[in-house]
Amino acid sequence: MQYNVAQLLKESVGSKRNYEVDYSPEERGFNQPVSGKVEFIHTNRSILVRGTLTTETELVCSRCLISFKYPLTINLEEEFFSAIDVGSGIEVSIPNDVEGFTIDKHHILDLTEAVRQYTLLNTPMSPVCKPDCAGLCPQCGKNLNQCPCQCKI
């Protein structure tokens, strides 16, 4: 998920680019495909990235402990700050009070880490495989989704 933004940085503030994201699992950082659309907007101090991406992640149900795939929709909105002035090639210092990601010295904006962080933030803390998951029997440990146990609770 790397994009060369040198030309966009040379254009006037407010310039935009739209990209389709189609990231395969073989690429760095993900075990599931990521797809969607993003928009890059040149602001007076950065490139603002907005978009909606979809992926899925492998989770373990907090009730029955079975692995399942959980679909995620990520609404991404992040600022990326340039480390190098595109016109002069001089290194730019980013203020300490600024939170965001950086664009590398070759003007490559890499969405990988932002998408990874947004994926973690959108993953439920106590995932369930289905809303009516019965879980495990507290006495014998049998998965109650598969069949009822004979324990008297």
Steps between C-alpha positions, in 0.01 A plus 500: 500500500766746392432808290741753349356842593779725363278643226211561740735684739605730213141591421293768672331454836169321453620276217366145524573150380274197524635146518356151506659281767540132421760359735568126488597286801840418352609860551661621822301527820164332436363148479170606340424711191427870548290684243314826462549861394715780640527868420820701549456875558795741499459732799716796594722280718438135409306249295169403653395144420134409523338179395299190572671162490374149561686196626446211736694371793525163671364517857422257781148508642504617861217258587576170322871549410445408132698692233293696250543768234373843598431757225628852565416834342766761566423870467847646462585867557866582565753772428834413345783754535784531252852447635657675196394818319404380152627818331838546664578151632579648842401302808193644672459486877160387614373682811488293819133581562397342169362147506498302179706297262790608282565488128852368440790680332403352162147648535343158556187499713458154656152417632602163647558610861192725508279217372655258750424741788146568380442124470604452862281790615197359317540145632255422782648432844265207568411357161222244461466263204123562486264708715331194654821307575429271796866475606658222703351306792666635816520148648605264222624748239285363216416741217127562552459611138571144382276312744367539854696337779363282783629719781250633756574867537 
